[in-house]
Amino acid sequence: MFFQRTLISLALLSASLGLSAQTVPADLELIDFCPACANLSSPLGIYQPPGSTLFFINEQAGALKVISPPATTFTTVLNFGGGGTAPPGGFTSGNERGLLGLAFHPQFADNRFMFLSYTDGNGDTLIARYTVSNASPPVVDVSSRLVIFRTDQDFANHNGGHITFGPDGFLYLGLGDGGSGNDPCSRAQSITPGDIVNTANCTSDAPFTSTGGNPNSRALLGSMIRLNINATTPAGSNELCASNADGSANYAIPASNPFVGSALIATACDEILQFGLRNPWRFTFDRGTGDLLIGDVGQSAREEITFRSNAQMSTAANFGWACREGFVSASGSCRAGSSTINPVMDYDRNAGQSITGGYVYRGPIVQMRGVYFFADFSTSRIWRSTQTAPGVFEPQPNASNSLLTAASNVSSFGEDNAGNLYVVGYSNGRIYRFNSASALDSIFQSGFEPQ
């Protein structure tokens, strides 16, 4: 059997928490995605391209691996790290750097475009496009590499780096505040080149600028970025903070981005959709509603989930770091005259120390549809919460109401084309899938249509 049950501790929420009896089957468990497969090395994500049966897994150290069920081995199709070939400009892994993100073009079945987000040899964020063959296992054409986007990074942590396509067809990138602690360079509240701090460790580094990097890209840190990768920007004057020296770029700005034309703040970087993030570690769109949920790792007090509805997506938002952490005040400063938006959920350090954002379930287990699952990396706790009113989620997570405890630190979640939900085990190199034998037996008898 390709999926095999594994011993994962399960603690169902009590009836006093309200929604559990209606949303979570009593036999909900995590089963091993590929029990006969070898352990992965520090995996950070699992993805299924549109229209494909393949699964892709990115490892932090630079390997991209593929499995085609019911195969029982992972095939390495690209490797930037040890034993492989680094891309032009190099590759860096370790700490919070590495092969951090992967996204497939919505028309992947036709154009075969894959996008990788990784840390280059200078320690900076880079997004590149590659073409992937239709074979199984596929072949990645390394000669097809096209650099889409580069951002200067201050430190080795808080790089963010997760990428995904939204329901609007645009590419989203979550960037952390540049690192260290307590945002010493004030990047999370910097949204224009004039905001950029250029002192001490906050200066732009020569290797980045000498290879064509834009020092103004530091104003993009601590933000959610939205790009149109189906178009380019010609040379000339613009408000792109990560453009080439002549103003050109291998992306364009969606007309609905809030700072286009400086309607709100003069000279604001047009790539920015939302700002005030500390370290967004996994964000996803609800495939049923188009709503955005972001897991933002805290400093020393709170871990948080931030929310923007589909209707709010093109409205500028300040999520509050570094003057807010979760629902509480923090010691940093925020932009004068800029209102901050509270998260929809947070939890303290008794519950965990590093949030991993998850998914709203839209898969075959009907009673779980609409439930948001997320986790804490350090404690391996997995919670569930449901939107009970616009922007209101219940229950709020705490140390005693986690739904599951995974067998490994949870670095990410994944979703396949049918809406099944996967859990990525960072420390043990295993991938798990949510499963309910009773619910799925009923579904398979009556037929299933993904929602």
Secondary structure, DSSP 8 states (H G I E B T S, - for coil): --SEE---EE----GGGSSHHHHS-TT-EEEES-TTS---SSEEEEE--TT---EEEEETTSEEEEE-TT--S-EEEEE-STTS---TT----BTTBSEEEEEE-TTHHHH-EEEEEEE-TTS-EEEEEEEE-SSSS--EEEEEEEEEEEE--SSSS-----EEE-TTS-EEEE----SSSS-TT--TT--SGGG---SGGGS--HHHHHTT--GGGGGGTTEEEEEBTTS-B-SSS---TT--TTS-BSSB--TTSTTGGGSSSTT--TTEEEE--S-EEEEEE-TTT--EEEEE--SSSEEEEEEE-GGGTTS-EE--TTTEETTEE-SS---TT--B---SEEEETTT-SSEEEEEE--SS-GGGTTEEEEEETTT-EEEEEEEEETTEEES---TT--SEE-SS-EEEEEE-TT--EEEEETTT--EEEEE-HHHHHHHHHH-----
